[in-house]
Amino acid sequence: MNTQQTAEQFVSWFNAGKEKKIYQEMYSHDVVSVEHSGGEFPRCEGMAEVMKKGEWWYENFEIHSSEVSQPIVADDWFSVKFTMDTTHKPSGMRSQMSEIAVYKIADGKIVYEEFFFTSEE
């Protein structure tokens, strides 16, 4: 698949609730993930660390709804906007947020992801 096809598959699977399939089939084992908000996992290297970040997210947030926009593609990169309605489990605080995610594709796999959003902390 080229970058456009990969991006479209990503969006299709995410909006169909198949996030695990995205991680299993679309991510490189050597992926790098960067969160600009800092937090518990500001930079993860490798699929094992990315999975730990995901586990932490689901342990700490109840997701009421989430969706991703259609992708914007440029060469080996694509970007999407995530919109989420979540409750932070420890505090009970419900919030709506959006973030921009940028992904780099190499050899048909996501090798890099970076997230941009305004943290309320």
C-alpha positions in Angstrom: 0.0 0.0 0.0 1.1 3.5 -0.7 0.8 6.3 1.9 -2.6 7.4 0.7 -4.0 3.9 0.9 -2.4 3.3 4.3 -3.9 6.6 5.7 -7.3 5.7 4.3 -7.1 2.2 5.9 -6.1 3.8 9.2 -9.1 6.1 9.2 -11.5 3.4 8.2 -10.3 0.9 10.9 -10.2 3.6 13.6 -13.7 4.9 12.9 -14.9 1.2 12.8 -13.5 0.6 16.3 -10.6 -1.5 15.1 -7.8 0.2 16.9 -6.1 -3.0 17.9 -5.9 -4.1 14.3 -4.2 -0.8 13.4 -1.5 -1.5 16.0 -1.1 -5.1 15.0 -1.0 -4.6 11.2 0.1 -1.1 10.5 2.8 -0.3 13.0 6.5 -1.0 12.8 8.0 -2.8 15.7 10.5 0.1 15.9 7.9 2.8 15.9 8.6 6.1 17.7 5.8 8.0 19.4 6.0 11.6 20.7 3.4 13.4 22.8 3.8 17.1 23.0 1.8 17.4 26.2 4.5 15.5 28.1 2.6 13.4 30.6 3.4 9.8 31.5 4.8 8.9 28.1 6.4 11.9 26.3 8.5 9.7 24.0 8.1 6.0 23.4 10.5 3.9 21.3 9.4 0.5 20.1 6.1 -1.2 20.0 6.3 -2.5 23.6 6.5 1.1 24.9 3.7 2.3 22.7 1.5 -0.6 23.9 2.3 0.4 27.6 1.2 4.0 26.7 -2.0 2.6 25.3 -2.7 0.5 28.3 -2.1 3.5 30.6 -4.6 5.5 28.4 -7.4 2.9 28.7 -6.8 2.5 32.5 -7.1 6.2 33.0 -9.8 7.3 30.6 -13.3 6.2 29.7 -13.9 7.0 26.1 -17.5 8.0 25.4 -16.9 8.7 21.7 -13.9 9.2 19.4 -13.5 9.8 15.7 -10.8 10.7 13.2 -11.0 13.0 10.2 -10.1 12.1 6.6 -6.3 12.2 6.2 -4.1 14.8 4.6 -1.2 13.1 2.7 2.1 14.5 1.6 4.8 12.1 0.4 5.5 9.6 3.2 3.5 11.5 5.8 -0.2 11.8 6.7 -2.1 13.8 9.3 -5.5 13.4 10.9 -7.5 15.2 13.5 -8.9 13.1 16.4 -11.9 14.3 18.3 -12.7 12.6 21.6 -15.2 12.8 24.5 -13.6 11.2 27.6 -13.8 11.0 31.3 -10.6 11.0 33.3 -11.3 8.0 35.6 -9.2 9.1 38.7 -10.8 12.6 38.8 -14.2 11.9 37.2 -13.6 15.0 35.0 -15.3 14.7 31.6 -13.9 16.7 28.7 -13.9 17.0 24.9 -10.6 17.4 23.1 -9.1 17.4 19.7 -5.6 16.7 18.6 -3.6 16.6 15.4 -1.6 13.5 14.8 1.2 13.2 12.2 2.4 9.8 10.9 5.4 8.8 8.9 5.2 5.7 6.7 8.2 3.6 5.6 7.9 0.2 3.9 4.2 0.3 4.3 4.3 0.6 8.1 3.9 3.5 10.6 7.4 4.2 11.9 6.7 7.6 13.6 3.8 9.3 15.2 3.5 12.7 16.9 0.6 14.3 18.7 -0.2 17.9 19.1 -2.9 19.3 21.4 -3.4 21.8 24.2 -3.0 20.2 27.7 -5.3 21.5 30.4 -2.6 20.9 33.1 
